[in-house]
Amino acid sequence: MDWGLTAGMALLTVLERRAPGIKDEVRDELASWARKLEMQSDPAKLAQARSIRQLLTSSIFNR
């Protein structure tokens, strides 16, 4: 189990309850990071962008 991811999911869930809409803001920020990484030719940065895109389509943001 990835404890960092688990903690992040729990934190995002709590924040969304206290500040509705914050999940959308986080999603938008991550998408922006992915776009910036995708503009580079470095394979490591492209892999990071793919990983962020996978996260954006995961159940964390789609419940």
C-alpha positions as CSV (number, residue, x, y, z in Angstrom):
1,M,0.0,0.0,0.0
2,D,1.2,3.5,-0.8
3,W,0.8,5.3,2.5
4,G,1.5,8.7,0.9
5,L,-1.3,8.2,-1.6
6,T,-3.6,7.0,1.1
7,A,-2.9,10.0,3.3
8,G,-3.3,12.3,0.4
9,M,-6.7,10.8,-0.4
10,A,-7.9,11.1,3.2
11,L,-6.7,14.7,3.3
12,L,-8.4,15.7,0.1
13,T,-11.6,14.1,1.3
14,V,-11.6,16.0,4.5
15,L,-10.7,19.3,2.8
16,E,-13.5,18.8,0.3
17,R,-16.0,18.4,3.1
18,R,-14.8,21.6,4.7
19,A,-14.2,23.6,1.5
20,P,-16.5,22.3,-1.3
21,G,-14.8,22.7,-4.6
22,I,-11.2,22.3,-3.4
23,K,-11.0,18.9,-5.2
24,D,-11.7,20.7,-8.5
25,E,-9.0,23.2,-7.8
26,V,-6.5,20.5,-7.0
27,R,-7.4,18.6,-10.2
28,D,-6.9,21.8,-12.2
29,E,-3.5,22.4,-10.7
30,L,-2.4,18.9,-11.3
31,A,-3.6,19.1,-14.9
32,S,-1.6,22.3,-15.3
33,W,1.6,20.6,-13.9
34,A,1.0,17.7,-16.4
35,R,0.7,20.1,-19.3
36,K,4.0,21.8,-18.4
37,L,5.8,18.5,-18.0
38,E,4.4,17.3,-21.4
39,M,6.0,20.2,-23.2
40,Q,9.5,18.9,-22.3
41,S,11.4,16.3,-24.1
42,D,12.9,14.7,-21.0
43,P,11.6,11.1,-20.8
44,A,11.5,11.3,-17.0
45,K,9.3,14.4,-17.1
46,L,7.1,12.8,-19.7
47,A,6.7,9.7,-17.4
48,Q,5.8,12.1,-14.5
49,A,3.1,13.7,-16.7
50,R,1.7,10.3,-17.6
51,S,1.6,9.4,-13.9
52,I,-0.3,12.6,-13.1
53,R,-2.8,12.0,-15.9
54,Q,-3.4,8.5,-14.4
55,L,-4.0,10.1,-11.0
56,L,-6.5,12.5,-12.5
57,T,-8.5,9.7,-13.9
58,S,-8.4,7.6,-10.7
59,S,-11.2,7.2,-8.2
60,I,-9.7,9.9,-6.1
61,F,-11.1,12.6,-8.4
62,N,-14.0,10.6,-9.8
63,R,-16.2,9.6,-6.9
